[in-house]
Structure formats: C-alpha cells, structure tokens
C-alpha cells in the first residue's frame, strides 16, 4: 500500500487529509512538527510527503533542506498558506516537487499526488468508468454511453468523486470536503445544486438519492470497473 507522510500542525487539515487519503486507498502517518517530519522522512517506507511550510520546531523549508541534504528522493508536495510566490519559489528551489496553496480542494491535491507517484509506483489511470459513465481525466471529457457531455470543472470533479467511490453512498459532507475543500460551509446546499446539474446533463437515473444518507452513483446493470486501474 502506498504510504503518505503528512507533516502539518493544524489538526483540522490533518483530519481532512487523512480522511480523504484513506478513502482513496492510501495509508497515512501524520506528524505535527518539523523535527518529527525529518525523523520520519528517514523511514524509507514512505512514498510521498505532504509538507506544511508553517511548522513548529523547524519550518517546512528547514525540513525540506534536511531531507534533500540526506539525498532522499521522497517526492514532497508543499502546503503553503502564505501569500505571494516567494515561499513557493523557494520551496521548489529547495527540492519540493509541487505545491498547493491553502485552502485547497482535496481532489486537486489528489491529482497532484497521483502525478508524483506515477513514475515510481503507478501506471496512470487516465480513463475511469462506472456503468454507462466514462471520464477521460487527461482530456477532461465526460461521456454517457456514446454521448459526450459538457461539464464544468466542478461538475467534472464531483462526477469523478462519484466514480472513484462507485460502491459507496457519499454524504453531503464527504462530497463537500472532496470537491469543495475544507473551508466550505457545511450547511451549504451546493452539493444538492450540483447533483441536480449533473442529473440534468447525464440523465436522471445516473445519481441516486439514498434517503437520509446522501448520494450514490447508479452503476447497474453493467458491472462497474475501471479501465486501466491504478494504485
Ligand atoms: Ca501550519
């Protein structure tokens, strides 16, 4: 199983990351200080590190420097809450592979993680499919059967989330955190609104309402499967 080290001191973000990564099939370990991050990055069983720049003890820059000085190739995705590009540029110069500016959407981070892991561990999944719905992740094209459907970026991300969790009922809260990010108001009805948009474009039966729980992608009678499954 792919193991991801999370170095982040804000517990809300740690729990957001852990929930999302575990439900996407990764195993995670979280630390909340620079020295702990350096110590654990030494453990070669990790496949990738998510590194917050604003860490206590030693900050993310110092962690990155220490890790790279040891010659470790561990892919690092930096999280930065800071304005301006200076920190980002410095992070990349110090050997970060990519960065995300907070607040971020989980699906976007996941895409970057997959990109970084692709070379070493994963054949890339470029097409995901469930029932009659197919998404090409590279060209960002969606289709139902033979019919190509035009989706906005947000609709595409929502549909991708449904396909990746095709056997699960997804709550509004899960969908919010996956597609809209942790800063979104949990009382918002934006999920319902976007499910409505998707139903209008895909056809009514594609997304089922599970009363009192949430939504689920309708995949029968075809057996759901991923083309070229990764991970
Ligand atoms: Ca922080």
Boltz pocket constraint, residues with backbone or C-beta under 6 A from the ligand:
constraints:
  - pocket:
      binder: B
      contacts: [[A, 8], [A, 9], [A, 10], [A, 52], [A, 53], [A, 54], [A, 55]]
      max_distance: 6.0
